[in-house]
Amino acid sequence: MTERKILIYPESKNKLRMKSEPVESVSSGVKKIIKDLKDTIKEHEEGIGLAAPQINIHKRVVIVCLGNDQNGDWEAGTPRALINPQIIMEADERKDFDGCLSFPGLYGETIRPHKLRVIGLDESGHSFDEVFQGFNAVIVHHEIDHLDGILFIDRIKSPEDLYRMHKKPSGEIVKVPIGVKINPL
């Protein structure tokens, strides 16, 4: 298994801000990028998407773990590759949860479309034209942003929309706004 190191902001700011180049064909090199992305995301169980620029490969390839609601809880699915994804329609913009493996422990509320129509190639090199809805659209939009050097912090409207998660002694998980000190027990 090949696991690449995920680029972390701000140390890798310039690399994360680079625009990615289109893939010309689904070659063995592109299949290796897909394998590297899948191996890397499997090592980070909190991750539900990963873009090639996050492992310092500037090609238009992303992995998304699309999911569905299971008894009121969203559950991620199997990692899936999108190659040269291009948004051709977006709608239903609203605020939702956002986070990024390149910003460990940092989360926020961003405004993103909850309906996207995307075209591109799958990992077999076949064209797709698909509509993503709900939180799946948020994931796909977030990862496509990475291909253009756009980071989730760019979509934060107010500092109050950034937070970290903290587990209370009771086991309850709460949002703690950035700048608020947590008293360890």
Secondary structure, DSSP 8 states (H G I E B T S, - for coil): --------TTTTHHHHTS--B--SS--HHHHHHHHHHHHHHHT-TT-SEEEGGGGT--BSEEEE--EEEETTEEEE---EEEEEEEEEEEEEEEEEEEE-TTSTT-EEEEEEEEEEEEEEE-TTS-EEEEEEETHHHHHHHHHHHHHTT--GGGG--SGGGEEEEEE-TTS-EEEEETT------
